[in-house]
């Protein structure tokens, strides 16, 4: 039996081997439930908004500092 399996695997091309290994790995994945996925999506969106505001404030402050330094005579 082992020889047949080895012979069958030898005749596989790279794409077939990739597909077989990928589907095997995906069966091992622990997929999140819908509530977990929704909670994590909300968390990602919240972090994006907070970082956007933070970067916007830092950009404005940096621009004002540069303008003050340029306008100093």
N, CA, C and O of each residue as an XYZ file, in Angstrom:
292
protein
N       0.827     -1.192      0.000
C       0.000      0.000      0.000
C       0.872      1.257      0.000
O       0.581      2.224     -0.705
N       1.923      1.234      0.782
C       2.797      2.399      0.876
C       3.480      2.685     -0.448
O       3.693      3.843     -0.807
N       3.824      1.624     -1.178
C       4.477      1.823     -2.475
C       3.523      2.474     -3.463
O       3.930      3.338     -4.240
N       2.252      2.068     -3.442
C       1.264      2.668     -4.342
C       1.112      4.159     -4.050
O       1.052      4.980     -4.965
N       1.053      4.491     -2.774
C       0.888      5.897     -2.382
C       2.107      6.711     -2.817
O       1.955      7.825     -3.318
N       3.304      6.172     -2.633
C       4.511      6.880     -3.052
C       4.535      7.077     -4.562
O       4.905      8.142     -5.057
N       4.132      6.026     -5.292
C       4.121      6.115     -6.744
C       3.097      7.155     -7.208
O       3.367      7.912     -8.141
N       1.923      7.198     -6.564
C       0.882      8.165     -6.925
C       1.366      9.580     -6.650
O       1.109     10.488     -7.441
N       2.051      9.772     -5.558
C       2.538     11.118     -5.216
C       3.661     11.552     -6.146
O       3.802     12.740     -6.436
N       4.456     10.607     -6.611
C       5.526     10.952     -7.549
C       4.957     11.464     -8.856
O       5.555     12.328     -9.496
N       3.798     10.936     -9.264
C       3.223     11.347    -10.535
C       2.470     12.672    -10.433
O       2.041     13.217    -11.450
N       2.304     13.198     -9.211
C       1.646     14.496     -9.052
C       2.549     15.609     -9.587
O       3.772     15.554     -9.458
N       1.927     16.602    -10.182
C       2.726     17.764    -10.555
C       2.706     18.754     -9.387
O       2.030     18.519     -8.385
N       3.429     19.832     -9.513
C       3.583     20.779     -8.413
C       2.248     21.412     -8.018
O       1.997     21.636     -6.834
N       1.400     21.698     -8.989
C       0.118     22.323     -8.696
C      -0.794     21.376     -7.920
O      -1.479     21.791     -6.985
N      -0.799     20.120     -8.305
C      -1.615     19.136     -7.586
C      -1.116     18.973     -6.149
O      -1.914     18.880     -5.216
N       0.177     18.940     -5.981
C       0.752     18.807     -4.645
C       0.403     20.026     -3.792
O       0.024     19.888     -2.629
N       0.532     21.216     -4.374
C       0.192     22.453     -3.668
C      -1.269     22.424     -3.231
O      -1.577     22.736     -2.080
N      -2.167     22.056     -4.134
C      -3.596     22.029     -3.837
C      -3.899     21.025     -2.716
O      -4.654     21.336     -1.796
N      -3.322     19.845     -2.790
C      -3.561     18.812     -1.785
C      -3.068     19.270     -0.413
O      -3.763     19.098      0.589
N      -1.881     19.847     -0.369
C      -1.327     20.302      0.908
C      -2.103     21.495      1.461
O      -2.315     21.589      2.670
N      -2.527     22.406      0.584
C      -3.270     23.581      1.026
C      -4.621     23.186      1.612
O      -4.987     23.657      2.689
N      -5.364     22.332      0.919
C      -6.666     21.912      1.444
C      -6.487     21.140      2.748
O      -7.324     21.251      3.644
N      -5.431     20.373      2.872
C      -5.160     19.665      4.122
C      -4.909     20.619      5.273
O      -5.392     20.399      6.384
N      -4.157     21.676      5.014
C      -3.878     22.659      6.059
C      -5.127     23.456      6.428
O      -5.344     23.752      7.603
N      -5.952     23.805      5.438
C      -7.158     24.574      5.716
C      -8.153     23.792      6.565
O      -8.957     24.392      7.279
N      -8.113     22.478      6.498
C      -8.991     21.660      7.347
C      -8.557     21.723      8.811
O      -9.359     21.451      9.704
N      -7.309     22.075      9.061
C      -6.794     22.153     10.425
C      -7.063     23.508     11.081
O      -6.901     23.650     12.293
N      -7.474     24.503     10.289
C      -7.655     25.857     10.805
C      -8.853     25.906     11.742
O      -9.886     25.287     11.487
N      -8.696     26.647     12.824
C      -9.800     26.875     13.750
C     -10.465     28.194     13.345
O      -9.992     29.269     13.714
N     -11.551     28.109     12.592
C     -12.211     29.297     12.073
C     -13.031     29.965     13.162
O     -13.648     29.272     13.971
N     -13.056     31.318     13.208
C     -13.841     32.007     14.242
C     -15.339     31.879     13.970
O     -15.772     31.698     12.832
N     -16.107     31.976     15.041
C     -17.558     31.988     14.889
C     -17.969     33.360     14.380
O     -17.169     34.296     14.379
N     -19.238     33.477     13.942
C     -19.710     34.768     13.429
C     -19.610     35.870     14.488
O     -19.135     36.958     14.162
N     -20.030     35.648     15.734
C     -19.884     36.719     16.735
C     -18.425     37.116     16.965
O     -18.127     38.298     17.135
N     -17.523     36.149     16.972
C     -16.100     36.469     17.140
C     -15.588     37.293     15.958
O     -14.861     38.269     16.142
N     -15.969     36.898     14.757
C     -15.518     37.622     13.561
C     -16.055     39.049     13.567
O     -15.328     39.981     13.222
N     -17.311     39.236     13.951
C     -17.911     40.574     13.979
C     -17.243     41.437     15.038
O     -16.971     42.613     14.795
N     -16.972     40.862     16.222
C     -16.315     41.609     17.303
C     -14.911     42.031     16.872
O     -14.505     43.166     17.119
N     -14.179     41.140     16.239
C     -12.826     41.475     15.789
C     -12.845     42.506     14.665
O     -11.957     43.354     14.583
N     -13.862     42.433     13.796
C     -14.000     43.434     12.730
C     -14.254     44.810     13.328
O     -13.674     45.799     12.879
N     -15.115     44.880     14.334
C     -15.383     46.154     15.000
C     -14.116     46.692     15.662
O     -13.850     47.893     15.622
N     -13.349     45.807     16.265
C     -12.103     46.225     16.902
C     -11.130     46.804     15.880
O     -10.500     47.831     16.134
N     -11.007     46.157     14.740
C     -10.111     46.651     13.678
C     -10.574     48.018     13.188
O      -9.756     48.919     13.002
N     -11.883     48.180     12.977
C     -12.402     49.472     12.522
C     -12.164     50.564     13.560
O     -11.809     51.689     13.205
N     -12.358     50.241     14.844
C     -12.112     51.215     15.907
C     -10.641     51.636     15.932
O     -10.335     52.824     16.037
N      -9.745     50.678     15.837
C      -8.310     50.999     15.845
C      -7.953     51.859     14.635
O      -7.141     52.777     14.746
N      -8.556     51.569     13.479
C      -8.286     52.376     12.282
C      -8.733     53.821     12.482
O      -8.016     54.749     12.109
N      -9.905     54.017     13.065
C     -10.417     55.373     13.298
C      -9.524     56.107     14.302
O      -9.154     57.260     14.080
N      -9.182     55.443     15.398
C      -8.337     56.073     16.416
C      -6.982     56.439     15.823
O      -6.484     57.539     16.061
N      -6.382     55.540     15.062
C      -5.084     55.842     14.459
C      -5.202     56.954     13.420
O      -4.299     57.781     13.294
N      -6.302     56.980     12.679
C      -6.512     58.048     11.704
C      -6.590     59.409     12.375
O      -5.991     60.377     11.907
N      -7.336     59.480     13.478
C      -7.435     60.740     14.221
C      -6.075     61.113     14.798
O      -5.652     62.266     14.703
N      -5.391     60.144     15.395
C      -4.077     60.408     15.970
C      -3.104     60.931     14.919
O      -2.415     61.925     15.148
N      -3.046     60.271     13.778
C      -2.124     60.705     12.725
C      -2.525     62.067     12.161
O      -1.662     62.873     11.812
N      -3.817     62.325     12.071
C      -4.275     63.631     11.608
C      -3.849     64.739     12.551
O      -3.393     65.794     12.110
N      -3.996     64.503     13.859
C      -3.584     65.493     14.865
C      -2.077     65.694     14.814
O      -1.598     66.827     14.854
N      -1.328     64.599     14.726
C       0.132     64.721     14.673
C       0.584     65.467     13.408
O       1.539     66.243     13.452
N      -0.097     65.233     12.294
C       0.230     65.922     11.046
C      -0.024     67.416     11.188
O       0.787     68.236     10.758
N      -1.152     67.762     11.790
C      -1.487     69.174     11.973
C      -0.485     69.846     12.906
O      -0.017     70.950     12.628
N      -0.156     69.186     14.006
C       0.826     69.755     14.933
C       2.199     69.903     14.262
O       2.870     70.921     14.432
N       2.602     68.905     13.519
C       3.885     68.982     12.823
C       3.919     70.112     11.808
O       4.920     70.817     11.683
N       2.817     70.278     11.085
C       2.735     71.354     10.106
C       2.827     72.715     10.787
O       3.499     73.619     10.291
N       2.148     72.859     11.930
C       2.179     74.132     12.656
C       3.579     74.430     13.195
O       4.026     75.577     13.159
N       4.261     73.418     13.686
C       5.634     73.605     14.189
C       6.550     74.037     13.048
O       7.355     74.953     13.215
N       6.436     73.392     11.903
C       7.263     73.762     10.756
C       6.936     75.185     10.310
O       7.844     75.957     10.001
N       5.654     75.541     10.273
C       5.276     76.901      9.887
C       5.836     77.923     10.869
O       6.281     78.993     10.454
N       5.820     77.610     12.170
C       6.389     78.529     13.153
C       7.902     78.689     12.948
O       8.437     79.792     13.055
N       8.573     77.590     12.656
C      10.019     77.663     12.453
C      10.381     78.406     11.180
O      11.385     79.117     11.144
N       9.585     78.255     10.145
C       9.852     78.925      8.873
C       9.578     80.418      8.975
O      10.315     81.228      8.412
N       8.526     80.783      9.687
C       8.117     82.184      9.784
C       8.894     82.979     10.821
O       8.696     84.189     10.929
N       9.765     82.343     11.584
C      10.563     83.043     12.584
C      11.596     83.889     11.863
O      12.332     83.393     11.010
N      11.649     85.216     12.221
C      12.606     86.106     11.569
C      13.479     86.804     12.568
O      14.343     87.593     12.187
